Amino acid sequence: MKHANPVLPAHDPAGALARMVADTRYADLPASVIDLAKRAILDTLAVTIAGSGWEVCPAIADQVAEWGGAPQATVLVHGHRVPAPMAAFANGVMARAIDMGDVHETGGHVTEWNVPAMLSVLGIAGGPVSGRDFLTAYVTGAEVGVRASAALNLVRYHTTWGMPGEWNGPLCAAASVARILGLNADETWNAMGMAYTVHGMSEYNKYSEGTQMARVQHSFAGDTAVKAALLTRRGVTAPRGIFQGVPSGILRHVAWDDVRPGLLTEDLGTRWQLAEGLSMKPYSACKFTHSFIASTVAIMQGEGLDWRDIDRIDCVGSNSARMTFEPAVAKWNPRSVPEAMFSAPYTIATAAITGGFFLQDLHVERIMDEERRALMERVHIIADPDHADQFEGFSVTIALTDGRRFTHVTPYVKGHSRNPMDWDDLADKLRRCAPFAAVALPQAKLDRLVALCRTMEEVEDMRAVLTLMIA
């Protein structure tokens, strides 16, 4: 058994993380981290708006409305008033629906885990939640999620080992919700432990089988986060040995040796790993496809090429990126939206033809388009197990029928913290997302949403966001 050294629950690193969540003040956060947080929140609100009308989201919104109950919270865009856990259930899937939320280079998905759940508890917080309080809850919960993933080296391994997948997401959401609801450090720890025990660890097949659970998992995470905090307030106890507890801390389940438990608490409260490598997505597809897409677009546009002249496209990605091109029989033959989102051959061929990749490229008639499928057959991808960055810097070479060859590497795709999206970029992303909403939102509200996020530290009551997110 890996990492068998006994650690008492009272000494588990989860306790220090919970204290960080409960005790951090807004004044403790660097200005750069606050600015990143505000942009990440706006980014998630934009993709939530688009996600509200995407695939299963309207059905889930209708389902929670049918379940009914106390009108504590708002289902975003749709406007239903339902119990807080049910709102978190519906809002979570909308945030992940179009697979365009942010991704951390060592922490995986971040903001789409906690913000939907946080918005869902504003009405039961016992009083107005200020923008500063919301930002502090966001940053501290996100930090929990990033550190939990980084400590297990999950981005490197979860796509190949398949376990424990995105187990850190419910921890992120539970921590932020606990902070919004005013739980102390011990209660926060308990809520995180409850979220940990609920999560299904071997869940990578949500990707490998091309199902909608890659998005619907966020529904269950948000629902669990809210229930964990509320049940904690009712005195329900949960395990504390989340990471190293005997016998079932997460570090006792992993099958690889290069875990880094020190990252859980190293410089906690002064170093914000969240701000080190968070990417906001320009394309509505799996992050592992973005470097391929960006380099393909750079070659096609930079050289003024016609995709009809392409003889072949050769790409080299990371070991983790294999999830987008293996197994080949599935990745070169996507037939549904989830399969296309996670197909590097489809996204590369689409980028060569259209100059980008967005939601209109995920309609079934586009996925089955004969020209795209023919170009996909000319896409060839291999993995370099020594590639240092799991998401960035992939090589793309386009060879033309006349013998010319062009190679490009995009060091950091637009949206990465080293090539960030600014407020204008995010406003444009919101503009592109808005037409896909389940209910059209007035442009005036969208403009005010951008302005609110830019000045969130001045907002006295974050329920103002809710009024801007419904027609």
N, C-alpha and C positions, 0 to 999 in steps of 0.2 A: 504494500500500500504506500502511495506517495505521501510525503510530508506527514509522517506518523507521530511526530513529536507532540505530546499532549499539551493542549492549551485550555485553561479553564475559561468558560464563557465570560467570566468577569474580566479576562485579559484579552479578549478578542479585539482585533483592530476595528471592528464595527463600532465599538464604544467610542473610540476617538473620533471616528467619522460623524457619529451622532452628535457628539459635543460640538464639533465644528459647525454642524447644521444649526443647532439650537443657539449657539453662543456668538456666532459671527454677527457683527454690526455692519450696517451699510457703509459706515466710515472706514471699515477695514478693507474695503474693496478698492483696488486701484482703478483710476479713471479709465484706463485702457480695457480692463475687464468689464467695467460697466458699459462702455460703448459697445463692446462685442456682444454682451448680453442683450442690449436693446436691439441690435441688428438681428441677432439670432431669433429673438421673439417675433419681430416683424416678419422675418423670413418664414417662420412656422405659421403665423397667421395667414400669410399669403397662400401657402400650400394647403392649409386647412380650408380656405375658401374654395380653391379648385377641387379639393378632395371631397367637398360636401356633395357634389353631384356625380362622383366617380364610382362606377361599379356598384359594390354592395352597400355603399354609405347611405343612400336614401332608404334602402330597406331596413338598415339597422336603426336609423333615426326614427322611422315609422314604428319599428318594433318597440323601442323604449317608450315612445309616446303611447302605444297601446298598453304597455305594462302599467303606465300611469304611476300615481303616488304623489307624495308631497311636492309641491312646485318650488323646489329649493334652488334649482339651477337651470341654465339655458343650454339647449342643444344648439350649437353655433350654426349660423346661417338659416337653418330650418326653423328655429324659434320656439320649439316645444319647451315647455316648462315641466321638469321631471325631478325626481330625487337626485341628489348630487352624484351617487355612484353610477346611476344610469346616464347622466349627462357625460360623465367621464368616459363611460363605455362608448357612447356615440361619438364624442369629440376625439377620442383617441384614434379611432380608425380613420377619421377624416384627415388627421394630421399626417398619417403615414400613407394614405391612399395612393398618391401619385408618385411615391418614392422620390420625392424631391426635397425632403427635409435635410437638415445638416448632418454631417458625419465627421467624427473625430478620428484622426489617424491612428490613435491607440485606444480610443474610447468607444468606437462604433457610433451608432445613432444616439443622439442626445436630446435635443429640445422637443422633438415630437413625443418623447416619453412623458416629460413632466408638465409642460405648459398646458396641454389640454386638461389634465387633471387639476392643475392649479386654478384654471379659470372656472372649473366646475365646483369649487368649494368657496368661491368668493361670497356666495349668499348665505353660507352657514359659518362664517368666520367669527361671528359675534360682534362685528363692527367693520367699518371701512378698512380695506387693505390698501395702503398707499403704494404708489409706484416704487418707492424706495424699499418697502417691505417685500413687494413682489419680486424686485430685482435680486434682493438678498436671498430670498427663498429659491429663486431660479438658479443663481450661481452656486449656492451651497449644495443643492440637490444634484445639479449637473456635475459638480465636482465629485460627488459620491459615485455617480455612474461612470465617469471617465476613469477615476482611480481604480474602481473595481474591475473594469475591463483591462486596463493597462497592467495591473498586478498579475493578472492571469495570462497576459500576452494573447488576449482573445482574438484580436484582428488577424494575427498570424495563423492561428490554429482552428478557429471555429468553423471555417469553411472546409477544412480537410478532415478534422476529427469529428465534427458534427455535434460536439458536446463541450461545454454547456451553452453554446449559442449566445443569445442576447439576454442572459439571465440578469444582467446588471440593470436593464431598463426599469423593471419594477422597483428596484432599490432606489433608483434616481427619482422616480415619480413619488414613491412613498416618503422619501426624505423631504422633497419640496412641499408636498401636501402637509406633512407634519409641521413644517415651519410656518406655513400659511395659517394653520389652525392653532398655532401657539403652543404646541407640545414642547415639553422640556426635553433635555438630552436623554434622560432615561426612557421617556415615553417614545421619543423618536427612534431610539434603538429598538424598542419593542415592536414598533410599527414596521421597521425595516426587516426585522426577523420574521414577522408575519408574512410580509411580501415574499421573502426568500422561500419560505416553506410552501407557498402556493405555486411558485413558478415551476413549469415543466422543463427540466434541464435538457433532455435529448430532443430538441425541437428543430434541428437543422433541416429536417425533411420538409419543413414549410417552404423552403427554397427549392430543394432538389426535386420535389414533386410538382412544382409550378402552381401551388395553391394560393388562395387569397389569405391564408393565415399569416403571411409575412406582414400584412397590414392589420388584420383583425386581432392579432396578438396584442396590439396596443390597446384595444378595447378592454381586454381582460386585465392588462397591467394597470390602466387608469382606474377601473372599477376596484381592483384589489387595493391600490394605493389609498383610495378614499375610505374603503371599508376598514383597512388596517388601522388608519388613524382614528376613525370613529370608534372602532371596537377597543382600541387601546384606551381611549378615554372612558370606556365602560368597564375597564378593568380586565379585559381578556389578555392573557399573557402569551408570549411567543418565545422561541429559542433566541439566544443571544450569540451563540458561537457560529456566526454566519460564515466566517472565513476559515478559522482554524479549530473550531469546536470539534470535540470527539463525540460520535464518530462521523459526523455528517457535514462538517464545514466544507465549503466549496473547494478549498485547496486540497482536500483529501480525495476528490473525485477526478481531478485533471490527470491526463495521461502523458503529459510532457514534463520535462525537467526544468526548462528555463522560465519558471514563474518568478515574479519579482515582488514578493510580499511587502518589501520595504516601501514600494510606491504607494501603498495604502495610507501611510502616515508621514512620509518624508516631507518635511517643511509644511505640514498641514496648517492651513490658515494664513500662510505667507506666500507660498508658491501655488499658483492657480493653473493646474494642468489643463483645465478646460480651454484656456487661452493659447495653448501650445498645440496648434494643428487642427483647429476646427474648420471644416469646409462647408460652405453653403453651395448648394448645387445649381448649376445652370441648366442641367438636363434632367428630364423626368425618367431616370433609369437608375439601376444599381450603380453605386459609386465606383465599383470596380470597372465599369465601362467608360468612365468619364475621360480618363487619360487617352484611351483609344479614340474616343469621339473628337476630343479637342485637337489631337494631332492630325487626324483625318481631315477635319475642317481646315486646319492651318495649311495643309498641303494643297487641298483642292482650291481654296480661295487664293492662297499666296501665289500659286503657279497658274491660276486661271484654267484649270483642267475641266474637261468634260468627262463625267463618270462613265460614259459609253466607251471611252478609250482605255479603260482600265483592264489590264490583263490579269493582275492579281494584287492582293493587299496582304502583306506579311507583318505580323504584329508579335511583339514579345512583352508579356506581362509578368506579374509577380505570381508566386505560388498561390496566394490567397485568391487571386483573380481567376483561378481555374474554375471557380464556381460559375463563371459566366461563359465558359466555353467547354465545359465537361459536364455530363457525357455528351459527346459530339452529336449523337443521334437525336438528342432533344434540343441542344443549343442551335443546331443548324436547321431545325424544323419547328420553330415556335408556332403555336396555333391559337394562343390565348394571350390576353393582356399580361398576366403575371409571367408567362413564359417569355414574352418579348422584352419585358422590362429587364429580365435577367439573362438576356442573350447578347453576348458581345458581337457575334456575327451580324445579328439583325441591326443593332445600334450602329455598328461601323458602316454597314452598307447603306443604311438610312442617312447617316451623316454625309457620306460621299455624294448621295443623290440630292439631298435637300439643304445641306449646309448647316445642319444642327440636329436636334432631337427634342421634340416636345410632345405634348399630349395628343395632338392631332395624328401623330405617327403611331399611336397605340390603338387605333380603331382596327377592327378585325380585317376590314377590306384592305387596309394598308399593310397589315402583317402578312396577308396572303397574296399581296401584289406580286405578279410574276417577275417583273423587272427587279424588284428588291431581292426576291428569292434567288434569282439567277446570279446577281452580284454577290450574294452571301456565299455561293459556292466557290467564289474566287477569293474569299477571305480565309487566311491561314494564321493560326495563333498557336504559340508555344509559351510555356512558362519557364522562367529563369528562377530556379530556387534560391539563387544568391542575390536576387534583386532586393535592394535594401528597403525601399519604401513600398509598402503593400498596395498603395493606391495611386501613387504619382510616378511620373517619369517613364511611362511605357513607350517603347519604340514602335513607330508605324512606318512602313515602307510601301509606297505605291509604285508599281511597275506598269507602264503603259504598253500597248500593243506595238508601238514604234520603237521599243527598246529603252526609252528613258525611264529613270528611276529617281524617286524623291523620298528622302527619309526625314522624319521630324520627331523630336522628343519635346513634349511640353513639360517643363520642370514642375510647375504647379498650375493646375487648372484654375481658371477664374473662380473665385469664391473661397479658395484656401487662405488661411491666415497670412501666408506669405504672398498672396496675390488676391487680396480681399475684395469682396463686393462692398461698394460704398452705398450711401443712402440713395443716390440716384439709381444705382443698379438694382437695389431692392425695390424701389418704387416701380421700376420697369418690370421686375419679376411679378409684383402684385398686379400690375396692369395686364400682363399676359395670363395670369392665373384667373382673374376675375370672370372672364366669359364662360368658364367651366363650372361656375357655382350652381348649386341646385336652385337657388333663388337669386335673382339679379340684385346686387347691392348698388345703391346710388353712388355715383362717382364722388359726390361730396363727402360721403361717409368714408370712402376709401382714402381720400386725401386727408381727412381728419385722423384716420387710423395711422397713417405715416407720421403725421405731426405729433400725435400722442406718443408713439414709440420713441421718436427722437427726443422728446422732453419727458420721458417717463418718470424721471426722478422728481418732477414737479407735480405729478398727478396725485390728487388727494384720495381718490377712490377708484380703484381699478375696475369697478363694475362699469365704468365708462366704456371700456373695451367691448363689453357685451352688447351695449346699445349700438355700437358701430359694426358689429358682426352679424346683425340681423337686419332685414329690410324694413 
